[in-house]
Amino acid sequence: MKEHSGHDVSPVFRPARLGSLELRNRVIRSGAYEGMCVDNGPSPDLVRHHRDLAAGGVGLTTVAYCAVSAGGRTFERQMFIRPGIVPRLREVTDGVHAAGGSASLQLGHCGSFSRNRDVPPGFPRGPSFGINRYGLLSGLPVGRAMTRDDVARTAGDFGDAAAMARESGFDAVELHLGHGYLLSQFLSPAANRRTDRYGGSLENRLRFAQEALARVREAVGADFPVLAKTNLADGFAGGLGIDEAVEVARRLQSAGVTALVLSGGFVSRTPFFLLRGDNPLKDMIEVEESRLHRVALRLFGPAVVRSYPFKEMFFLDLARRVREAVSMPLVLLGGIVSLDNMESALEDGFDFVCLARALIHDPNFVNRLKAGEVRRSACDHCNRCIAEMDRPGGVRCVLPLEGEGA
Ligand SMILES: Cc1cc2nc3c(=O)[nH]c(=O)nc-3n(C[C@H](O)[C@H](O)[C@H](O)COP(=O)(O)O)c2cc1C
């Protein structure tokens, strides 16, 4: 690999501050579920995966979708945070730090989007009673409404989880407020039909997220970087739209969030709004363990899962609306596949760029861009990595590495 080629003077590759944290560059690996858990905690594969990303040059790597409690899991194998896994999480952060990178832990809760049967009777729960399409064939056909106690306890779980993340050596945490998981369900007028102080106006729908954030701040202190991944739009009529998303950003800025990672989509309704590109239905059917689910996917999959064509920087136009409204650091995400994309994001006023699939394809992408070895990712957004998450060994790209830079 060439050491210097002129690309390393790009502002993308210069150190940058994320609150109190100095990152070696402006490239963040997006939280992308790895499928590398053992006993609901990190496996040696997960340690290797994030160490490789750090060795490959990312400034900050995000360990994906860690539930804040056992009941907050979408599926049984998923990681949930507890004191017993702190030593194994520490191995992840030690590996990342030894490779010169920084590490963030994405903290989430599935709400009613669950097919995890390892829950007490009466769960899963979200903002309001409704059909749980995702759990329909797993014996969890409905999501019930959370009580005020559920809300308070879960906000506390976010705080405890953030404290454990910090204790595990993470340099930041990212609260998941998007993609149709719990806090996004509360934010979405389509999913939240409550009439108490957690439903109705935007102020009310945001209250739970703000309470969770307050518990997190109490737990980690004022200086610790706390990112939030938010929706620019849910991607369907009646869901959260860009005007409210802008207001959410303003309020999260006032509430002391360090940076926003701007995304969109609702996993139960518009999963490909957040990804764009091909629908890997055939592969998803292949890895599905439940026979019933396989049949349902075959029959109804094409009709219910809408596709969206891939476009580079596909959230840019919506994200600009947020950029105009707040002064806090913003992270542009979605279809960033080249150094040109990254540089134009910075020119547009975004502070960081966040990538998932380009780094699943090649964990060394940042180093190779910096060395001038490649100009763009060869990821063709086939989205088969989505199905690979559920195969032994976890997420990977099915394409060979050859052909980059063409
Ligand atoms: C295999 C895979 C797993 C993902 N898992 C998560 C996840 O656990 N949490 C999350 O917030 N987003 C997840 N995403 C979405 C990505 O973080 C990102 O928002 C999306 O892929 C768009 O970025 P990209 O165009 O750089 O891939 C996942 C994406 C992929 C491809």
The ligand as a Tripos MOL2 file, in Angstrom:
@<TRIPOS>MOLECULE
LIG
   31    33     1     0     0
SMALL
NO_CHARGES

@<TRIPOS>ATOM
      1 C1        -26.1210   -5.8320    7.1530 C.3       1 LIG1
      2 C2        -26.6610   -4.5560    7.7400 C.ar      1 LIG1
      3 C3        -27.0330   -4.4990    9.0700 C.ar      1 LIG1
      4 C4        -27.5360   -3.3180    9.6140 C.ar      1 LIG1
      5 N1        -27.8300   -3.2610   10.9460 N.ar      1 LIG1
      6 C5        -28.1120   -2.0650   11.5040 C.ar      1 LIG1
      7 C6        -28.2020   -1.9320   12.9140 C.ar      1 LIG1
      8 O1        -28.0260   -2.8900   13.6610 O.2       1 LIG1
      9 N2        -28.4590   -0.7060   13.4110 N.ar      1 LIG1
     10 C7        -28.6390    0.3930   12.5990 C.ar      1 LIG1
     11 O2        -28.8660    1.4870   13.1040 O.2       1 LIG1
     12 N3        -28.5680    0.2960   11.2710 N.ar      1 LIG1
     13 C8        -28.2780   -0.9000   10.7110 C.ar      1 LIG1
     14 N4        -28.1110   -0.9840    9.3570 N.ar      1 LIG1
     15 C9        -28.2610    0.2390    8.5350 C.3       1 LIG1
     16 C10       -26.9060    0.9190    8.3570 C.3       1 LIG1
     17 O3        -26.3380    1.3160    9.5730 O.3       1 LIG1
     18 C11       -27.0230    2.1540    7.4690 C.3       1 LIG1
     19 O4        -27.9190    3.0370    8.0910 O.3       1 LIG1
     20 C12       -27.4980    1.8130    6.0550 C.3       1 LIG1
     21 O5        -26.8980    0.6220    5.6020 O.3       1 LIG1
     22 C13       -27.1730    2.9250    5.0520 C.3       1 LIG1
     23 O6        -25.7800    3.1410    5.0040 O.3       1 LIG1
     24 P1        -24.8660    2.6050    3.7520 P.3       1 LIG1
     25 O7        -25.4860    3.1360    2.5000 O.co2     1 LIG1
     26 O8        -23.5070    3.1760    4.0240 O.co2     1 LIG1
     27 O9        -24.8720    1.1250    3.7950 O.co2     1 LIG1
     28 C14       -27.6590   -2.1740    8.7870 C.ar      1 LIG1
     29 C15       -27.2900   -2.2370    7.4420 C.ar      1 LIG1
     30 C16       -26.7980   -3.4100    6.9020 C.ar      1 LIG1
     31 C17       -26.4000   -3.4320    5.4670 C.3       1 LIG1
@<TRIPOS>BOND
     1     1     2 1
     2     2     3 ar
     3     2    30 ar
     4     3     4 ar
     5     4     5 ar
     6     4    28 ar
     7     5     6 ar
     8     6     7 ar
     9     6    13 1
    10     7     8 2
    11     7     9 ar
    12     9    10 ar
    13    10    11 2
    14    10    12 ar
    15    12    13 ar
    16    13    14 ar
    17    14    15 1
    18    14    28 ar
    19    15    16 1
    20    16    17 1
    21    16    18 1
    22    18    19 1
    23    18    20 1
    24    20    21 1
    25    20    22 1
    26    22    23 1
    27    23    24 1
    28    24    25 2
    29    24    26 1
    30    24    27 1
    31    28    29 ar
    32    29    30 ar
    33    30    31 1
@<TRIPOS>SUBSTRUCTURE
     1 LIG1         1 GROUP 0 **** ****
